[in-house]
Amino acid sequence: NDLAAQLFASGIVGIFAGILILVLGHTINIMLGILSPFLHSLRLHYVEFFTKFFKGGGKNYDPFGNH
């Protein structure tokens, strides 16, 4: 908003550039606000669904090789 406000003071070209920056900035912000909860809920559905079919097995993870 501050960047666009500074452009408004520089004439007609600045006004159009400021409007463009405002519209693009707010559009990106809205899209991120929509995408974030969608991805979070998608991840939660995947984790909950995956545990219904996963059968553990194999050997335990031992990162430092303590035997």
PyMOL commands that set and color helices and strands:
alter all, ss='L'
color gray80, all
select helices_A, chain A and resi 2-8+12-50
alter helices_A, ss='H'
color red, helices_A
deselect
rebuild
show_as cartoon
